[in-house]
């Protein structure tokens, strides 16, 4: 069975001074030491993995991956992520703030209880419902005039993840919609017959 794992707290791998291929090889070695058939078979950008395992229990898979990766992650089926993307695709950006550049994204629950209400908007983002374990996000970006200013002004998806975790409890991890779409496309290309 194929699962998608979206990790918490893994940023650009340049900060770890490892290429993604090496990072995945090391993680798979750790998984083999756990004597599990679970393994990462591909990835799309930092912290977004395509996982193959005969196991059907997402919580068991998440625990194994967390031990091997050194951080927790949300584990979902391709279909579940596609359903989140379908809802997110239909969401229109806030009407009353047309001058603000928005980046659409999705936050996934890593652990905690299902949510029934959205977190309140904050200076970083506006949220919209997807389901009880996923939230849509409009991340507020800044108009910038230089690369240095851009790095100083932009809020990352890690900040959005922390904002949601603080507002609703549990642990959440957020990604841009483009990254989530890229993970799905790569998973479908890698294993085109997976339902």
C-alpha positions as CSV (number, residue, x, y, z in Angstrom):
1,X,0.0,0.0,0.0
2,X,1.2,3.5,-0.7
3,X,1.0,6.3,1.8
4,X,2.0,10.0,1.8
5,X,4.0,11.3,4.8
6,X,4.2,15.0,5.4
7,X,6.7,15.7,8.1
8,X,6.8,18.3,10.8
9,X,9.8,20.4,11.4
10,X,11.9,19.3,8.4
11,X,12.8,22.5,6.4
12,X,15.0,22.8,3.4
13,X,17.6,20.1,3.6
14,X,20.4,22.4,2.8
15,X,20.3,23.4,6.5
16,X,21.1,19.8,7.4
17,X,23.9,19.7,4.8
18,X,22.6,16.5,3.3
19,X,21.1,15.8,-0.1
20,X,17.6,14.5,0.0
21,X,18.7,11.2,-1.5
22,X,21.2,10.6,1.3
23,X,18.6,11.6,3.9
24,X,16.1,9.1,2.5
25,X,18.8,6.3,2.4
26,X,19.7,7.0,6.0
27,X,16.0,7.0,7.0
28,X,15.4,3.7,5.2
29,X,18.4,2.2,7.0
30,X,16.8,3.2,10.3
31,X,13.5,1.7,9.3
32,X,15.2,-1.6,8.4
33,X,16.7,-1.6,11.9
34,X,13.2,-1.4,13.3
35,X,12.5,-4.6,11.3
36,X,9.6,-3.1,9.5
37,X,8.7,-3.4,5.8
38,X,7.9,0.3,5.7
39,X,10.2,2.3,3.5
40,X,10.4,5.7,1.7
41,X,10.3,5.1,-2.1
42,X,10.3,8.7,-3.3
43,X,9.9,12.3,-2.2
44,X,8.9,15.7,-3.4
45,X,10.8,18.7,-1.9
46,X,11.7,18.9,1.8
47,X,9.8,16.6,4.2
48,X,7.2,15.2,1.8
49,X,7.5,11.5,1.3
50,X,6.0,8.6,-0.7
51,X,6.0,5.6,1.5
52,X,5.4,1.9,0.7
53,X,4.3,-0.7,3.3
54,X,1.9,-3.6,3.5
55,X,0.7,-2.1,6.8
56,X,-2.8,-0.5,7.0
57,X,-2.6,1.2,10.4
58,X,-1.6,4.9,9.8
59,X,-0.7,5.4,13.5
60,X,1.8,2.5,13.4
61,X,3.3,3.8,10.2
62,X,3.5,7.3,11.6
63,X,5.3,6.0,14.7
64,X,7.8,4.0,12.6
65,X,8.5,7.0,10.4
66,X,8.8,9.4,13.4
67,X,11.4,7.2,15.0
68,X,13.4,6.9,11.7
69,X,13.0,10.5,10.7
70,X,13.6,12.0,14.1
71,X,10.4,14.0,13.8
72,X,6.6,13.4,13.6
73,X,4.6,13.3,10.4
74,X,1.0,13.2,9.1
75,X,0.4,9.9,7.2
76,X,-2.4,10.0,4.6
77,X,-3.6,8.1,1.6
78,X,-3.3,9.6,-1.9
79,X,-7.1,9.8,-2.0
80,X,-7.3,11.7,1.3
81,X,-4.8,14.3,0.1
82,X,-6.6,14.6,-3.3
83,X,-9.9,15.3,-1.4
84,X,-8.1,18.0,0.6
85,X,-6.8,19.5,-2.7
86,X,-10.3,19.4,-4.2
87,X,-11.7,21.5,-1.4
88,X,-8.8,23.9,-1.4
89,X,-8.9,24.4,-5.1
90,X,-12.4,25.9,-4.8
91,X,-11.5,28.4,-2.1
92,X,-11.3,32.0,-3.2
93,X,-8.8,34.4,-1.5
94,X,-10.2,37.0,0.9
95,X,-12.1,39.7,-1.0
96,X,-11.4,42.6,1.3
97,X,-7.6,42.4,1.1
98,X,-6.9,42.3,-2.7
99,X,-3.6,44.2,-2.3
100,X,-2.1,41.4,-0.2
101,X,-0.3,38.6,-2.1
102,X,-1.7,35.3,-0.8
103,X,-0.2,31.8,-1.0
104,X,-2.7,29.0,-0.7
105,X,-1.8,26.0,1.4
106,X,-3.0,23.1,3.4
107,X,-2.3,22.2,7.0
108,X,-2.5,18.5,8.1
109,X,-3.0,17.3,11.7
110,X,0.0,15.2,12.8
111,X,-1.4,14.3,16.2
112,X,-4.2,15.5,18.4
113,X,-8.0,15.5,18.3
114,X,-10.2,16.3,15.3
115,X,-11.1,20.0,15.2
116,X,-14.6,21.4,14.8
117,X,-13.8,25.1,14.4
118,X,-11.2,27.0,12.5
119,X,-8.5,28.9,14.3
120,X,-8.9,32.7,14.2
121,X,-7.2,34.6,11.5
122,X,-3.9,36.2,12.5
123,X,-1.3,38.5,11.0
124,X,0.2,35.5,9.2
125,X,-2.8,33.7,7.7
126,X,-6.5,33.2,7.2
127,X,-7.9,29.7,7.6
128,X,-10.8,27.8,6.0
129,X,-12.3,24.4,6.7
130,X,-11.4,21.3,4.8
131,X,-12.2,18.5,7.2
132,X,-11.6,17.7,10.9
133,X,-8.0,16.8,10.3
134,X,-7.0,19.4,7.6
135,X,-7.3,23.1,7.3
136,X,-7.0,25.4,4.2
137,X,-4.6,28.3,4.6
138,X,-4.2,31.6,2.8
139,X,-0.7,32.7,3.9
140,X,-0.2,36.4,3.9
141,X,2.9,37.3,1.9
142,X,4.7,40.6,1.6
143,X,5.4,42.7,-1.4
144,X,9.2,42.8,-1.5
145,X,11.8,44.8,-3.3
146,X,15.0,42.8,-2.7
147,X,16.1,39.3,-1.9
148,X,17.4,40.3,1.6
149,X,14.1,42.0,2.4
150,X,12.1,39.0,1.1
151,X,14.0,36.7,3.5
152,X,13.4,39.0,6.4
153,X,9.7,39.7,5.7
154,X,8.3,36.3,4.5
155,X,6.6,34.0,7.0
156,X,7.3,30.3,6.4
157,X,5.0,27.3,6.6
158,X,6.7,26.3,9.9
159,X,5.3,29.5,11.4
160,X,1.8,28.7,10.1
161,X,2.1,25.1,11.5
162,X,3.0,26.6,14.9
163,X,0.2,29.1,14.7
164,X,-2.4,26.3,14.1
165,X,-0.9,24.0,16.7
166,X,-1.1,26.8,19.3
167,X,-4.7,27.8,18.4
168,X,-6.3,24.4,18.2
169,X,-4.0,22.1,20.1
170,X,-2.1,19.0,18.9
171,X,0.6,19.1,16.3
172,X,0.1,20.4,12.7
173,X,2.3,20.7,9.6
174,X,1.5,23.0,6.7
175,X,2.6,23.1,3.1
176,X,1.8,25.3,0.1
177,X,-0.8,23.9,-2.2
178,X,1.8,23.7,-5.0
179,X,4.0,21.4,-2.9
180,X,1.0,19.2,-1.9
181,X,0.0,19.0,-5.6
182,X,3.6,18.2,-6.6
183,X,3.7,15.3,-4.1
184,X,0.4,13.9,-5.5
185,X,1.7,14.2,-9.1
186,X,4.9,12.5,-8.2
187,X,3.1,9.7,-6.3
188,X,0.8,9.1,-9.2
189,X,3.7,9.1,-11.7
190,X,5.7,6.8,-9.5
191,X,2.8,4.4,-8.9
192,X,0.2,5.2,-11.6
193,X,-2.2,2.3,-10.7
194,X,-2.6,3.2,-7.0
195,X,-6.2,4.1,-6.2
